[in-house]
Amino acid sequence: MRAPVAVLGIFVADLAFRAPRLPVMGETILGQGFKDGPGGKGSNQAIAAARAGGDARMITRIGRDTFGEMAQKAWAADGIDTSAVVIDETLPTGAAFIFVSTETGNNAIIVESGAAANLSPADVAAAEQTIVTSKVLMTQFEQPVPTAIAGLKLARQHGVTTILNPAPAVTVPDEIYGLCDYVTPNETEAATLTGLKVETEADALLAAKDFVRRGARNALITLGEKGALLHGAVGTFMVPAFKIPKVVDTTGAGDAFNGGFAVALAEGMSPEAAVRFGCATAGLSVQKPGTAPSMPSRAEIEALLASQP
């Protein structure tokens, strides 16, 4: 039986452009590739969790439009439970502009949440059964912060493990961290939220301690090709990233990590094993273009774990 993971977040249609660099204001440059497909951190994380072997459940709002149909097809393809997805009659489904560098594989993104901007605490209350029957609830900051807080509170009340992926990094009251079993920023988000530079493992530990001081039970800071550092109630340790042949596109790496990490926790793996599982999921995702399309299967993750013990 697959471990249930609820994801409170947004879907957007990803519109990805590949080019050597971003244009400056007033400039037009020629691209070297374009692709559209399913995206949004919440949806990406749900798809990552489903492919990693979890029973993924999506809590969101989409519009009644072409992009909304894209969302429903993507979720159906990976067997994601959509009983807590609301069709919004007033706003269109969101979209994201994604620039991917052909030189480095790094990315820059602009997100418009669309219908998911209406995702509310009332929607969370309506999804109570979806949340309380899950092992893990994961959320982010692409939907309204009060909605994320409502989801974390409801999960915490029922003993569901809570993960906050604080992306994009926005100023929030410290009370939200007290609702988190794990807060999972990348180095850029950690620096923004703590005001500390996060470039080295030592820097990451200081930032993690700051999140714990604010109330998080554990802080898990992802450091790209360096790996990930976890500090808090479960201890302090660094898990190195996996060796991969070539980075193609880093766009979905954080979502892949979080989806894999959530499934591993839901299955009862130790925190350290769960971080390693997340690192493997992320390491596989950066070898393919796109966000949701790059999420690896459980078989691929287990093969990588076995190949680099």
C-alpha positions in Angstrom: 0.0 0.0 0.0 1.4 3.4 -1.0 2.1 5.9 1.7 -0.4 8.9 1.6 1.1 12.4 1.0 -1.1 15.5 0.8 0.2 18.5 -1.1 -1.4 21.9 -0.6 -0.1 24.2 -3.4 -0.7 25.5 -6.9 -0.7 24.3 -10.4 0.5 26.6 -13.2 1.2 25.9 -16.9 5.0 26.1 -17.4 6.1 28.1 -20.5 9.8 27.3 -20.7 12.2 29.2 -23.0 15.8 28.1 -23.5 18.5 30.8 -24.4 22.1 31.7 -23.6 21.0 34.6 -21.4 18.0 36.7 -20.4 17.4 39.8 -22.6 17.8 43.3 -21.0 14.9 45.7 -20.9 13.9 46.8 -24.5 15.9 43.9 -26.1 14.6 40.9 -28.1 16.8 37.8 -28.5 16.3 34.6 -30.3 15.6 31.5 -28.2 17.0 28.0 -28.6 14.0 26.0 -27.6 10.5 26.2 -26.1 8.2 23.8 -24.3 5.0 24.0 -22.3 3.8 21.6 -19.7 2.4 21.1 -16.2 4.1 23.1 -13.4 3.6 24.9 -10.1 5.5 23.9 -7.0 2.6 22.1 -5.4 1.7 20.2 -8.5 5.3 19.3 -9.3 5.8 18.0 -5.7 2.7 15.9 -6.0 3.8 14.4 -9.3 7.3 13.8 -7.8 5.7 12.1 -4.8 3.5 9.9 -7.0 6.3 8.8 -9.2 8.5 8.1 -6.1 5.9 5.6 -4.9 3.6 7.7 -2.8 -0.2 8.0 -2.7 -0.2 11.7 -3.7 -3.2 13.9 -3.0 -3.5 17.5 -4.5 -5.3 20.3 -2.7 -5.6 23.4 -5.0 -7.8 25.5 -7.3 -7.6 25.7 -11.1 -9.6 27.5 -13.7 -12.1 26.1 -16.2 -9.8 26.5 -19.2 -7.2 24.8 -21.4 -4.4 25.0 -18.7 -6.9 23.5 -16.2 -7.4 20.6 -18.5 -3.6 20.2 -18.8 -3.5 20.0 -15.0 -6.2 17.3 -14.8 -4.6 15.2 -17.5 -1.2 15.4 -15.8 -2.6 14.4 -12.4 -4.6 11.5 -14.0 -1.5 10.2 -15.7 0.3 9.8 -12.4 -2.7 8.6 -10.4 -2.9 11.6 -8.2 -6.1 12.0 -6.0 -7.9 15.2 -7.1 -10.9 15.0 -4.8 -9.7 18.2 -3.0 -9.2 20.2 -6.3 -11.7 23.0 -6.7 -12.6 24.4 -10.2 -12.6 28.2 -9.8 -15.2 30.0 -12.0 -13.7 33.5 -11.6 -10.0 33.2 -12.4 -7.9 31.4 -15.1 -5.4 28.7 -14.2 -2.0 30.1 -13.4 1.1 30.2 -15.6 4.8 30.5 -15.2 7.5 32.0 -17.5 10.7 30.0 -17.1 14.1 31.0 -18.6 16.6 28.1 -18.8 20.2 28.9 -19.6 21.6 26.8 -22.4 25.1 27.6 -20.9 24.6 26.4 -17.3 21.2 24.7 -17.1 20.2 27.3 -14.3 16.9 29.0 -14.4 14.9 32.2 -13.6 11.1 32.1 -13.1 8.1 34.4 -12.9 4.9 32.8 -11.5 1.3 34.1 -11.7 -0.8 31.9 -9.4 -4.1 32.6 -11.2 -7.1 30.6 -9.7 -4.8 29.3 -6.9 -4.6 32.9 -5.6 -8.2 32.2 -4.3 -7.0 29.1 -2.4 -8.3 29.8 1.1 -8.5 28.4 4.7 -12.1 27.4 3.8 -10.7 25.2 1.1 -8.3 23.7 3.6 -11.2 23.0 6.0 -13.1 21.3 3.1 -10.1 19.1 2.5 -9.8 18.0 6.1 -10.4 14.3 5.3 -7.7 14.4 2.6 -5.2 15.9 5.1 -6.0 13.9 8.3 -5.8 10.5 6.5 -2.3 11.4 5.1 1.0 10.6 6.7 2.6 13.9 5.5 1.2 17.3 4.5 3.5 19.5 2.4 2.9 23.1 1.4 4.7 26.2 0.0 4.3 30.0 -0.4 3.0 30.2 -4.0 -0.6 30.2 -2.6 -1.7 32.7 0.1 0.3 32.4 3.3 -2.8 32.2 5.6 -3.9 29.2 3.6 -0.6 27.5 4.2 -0.8 28.3 7.9 -4.4 26.8 8.0 -3.1 23.6 6.3 -0.2 23.2 8.7 -2.4 23.8 11.7 -4.9 21.3 10.7 -2.3 18.7 10.0 -0.5 19.3 13.3 -3.8 19.0 15.2 -4.1 15.5 13.8 -0.5 14.3 14.2 0.3 14.5 10.5 4.0 15.3 9.7 4.3 18.8 8.3 6.7 20.0 5.7 7.0 23.7 4.7 9.0 24.4 1.5 9.2 28.2 1.9 9.3 29.1 -1.8 9.2 31.7 -3.0 10.8 33.3 0.0 8.4 35.8 1.5 8.3 37.5 4.9 6.0 35.5 7.2 5.2 35.5 11.0 7.5 33.2 13.0 4.4 31.4 14.2 4.4 29.4 10.9 7.7 27.8 11.8 6.3 26.4 15.0 3.8 24.4 12.9 6.6 22.8 10.9 8.2 19.4 11.5 10.5 20.3 8.6 11.2 23.6 6.8 13.0 23.0 3.6 14.5 26.1 1.9 17.3 26.1 -0.7 20.3 28.2 0.0 18.9 31.3 -1.6 15.6 31.1 0.2 17.4 30.4 3.5 19.5 33.5 3.0 16.5 35.6 2.2 14.4 34.4 5.2 17.2 34.5 7.8 19.3 37.5 6.5 22.4 35.3 6.7 24.7 34.4 3.8 24.3 30.7 2.9 27.2 29.6 0.8 29.0 26.9 2.8 28.0 24.0 4.9 28.8 26.1 8.0 26.7 28.9 6.7 23.8 26.5 6.2 24.1 25.2 9.8 23.8 28.7 11.1 20.7 29.4 9.0 19.2 26.1 10.1 19.7 27.0 13.7 17.9 30.3 13.1 14.9 28.4 11.7 14.9 26.1 14.7 15.2 29.2 17.0 12.1 30.6 15.4 10.2 27.4 16.2 10.8 24.8 13.4 11.3 21.3 14.7 13.9 20.7 12.0 15.4 22.8 9.2 16.6 21.0 6.0 18.6 23.3 3.7 19.2 22.1 0.2 22.6 23.1 -1.3 22.4 22.0 -4.9 25.4 20.0 -6.0 26.7 20.0 -2.4 23.8 18.0 -1.0 21.6 18.9 1.9 22.0 19.8 5.6 19.5 18.8 8.3 19.6 20.2 11.8 17.1 20.0 14.6 15.3 17.6 16.9 16.4 14.6 14.8 20.1 15.6 15.0 22.6 17.4 12.7 24.0 15.8 9.5 25.0 16.6 6.0 24.0 14.3 3.1 26.1 14.8 0.0 24.6 15.1 -3.4 24.8 12.2 -5.9 27.4 12.1 -8.7 25.6 12.7 -12.0 27.0 12.9 -15.5 25.5 16.2 -16.6 23.1 18.9 -15.4 20.6 19.6 -18.1 17.9 21.7 -16.3 17.7 22.5 -12.6 14.2 23.9 -12.7 12.4 21.0 -11.0 15.2 19.9 -8.6 13.8 21.4 -5.4 10.3 20.1 -6.1 11.8 16.6 -6.9 13.7 16.7 -3.6 10.7 17.6 -1.6 8.4 15.1 -3.2 10.9 12.3 -2.7 11.7 13.4 0.9 8.0 13.5 1.8 7.4 10.0 0.4 10.3 8.6 2.3 9.1 10.1 5.6 5.6 8.9 4.9 7.0 5.4 4.5 8.7 5.6 7.8 12.3 5.9 6.7 14.8 7.6 9.1 15.3 11.3 8.5 18.8 10.7 7.2 17.6 8.0 4.8 14.7 10.3 3.7 17.2 13.1 2.9 19.3 10.8 0.9 16.2 9.6 -1.0 15.3 13.2 -1.7 18.8 13.9 -3.0 18.6 10.9 -5.3 15.2 12.1 -6.6 16.6 15.6 -7.3 19.8 14.3 -8.8 17.8 12.3 -11.4 15.5 15.2 -12.2 18.3 17.6 -13.2 19.4 15.2 -16.0 16.2 15.8 -17.9 14.6 19.0 -19.2 11.4 20.4 -17.7 9.8 20.3 -14.3 7.0 17.7 -13.9 8.3 15.7 -17.0 11.7 15.4 -15.3 10.4 13.7 -12.1 11.9 10.2 -11.8 10.2 6.9 -11.1 10.7 4.8 -8.0 12.7 2.3 -9.9 15.1 5.0 -11.1 15.5 6.3 -7.6 16.2 2.9 -6.1 18.7 2.2 -8.9 20.7 5.4 -8.2 20.6 4.7 -4.4 22.0 1.2 -5.0 24.7 2.4 -7.5 26.1 5.0 -5.1 25.9 3.5 -1.6 
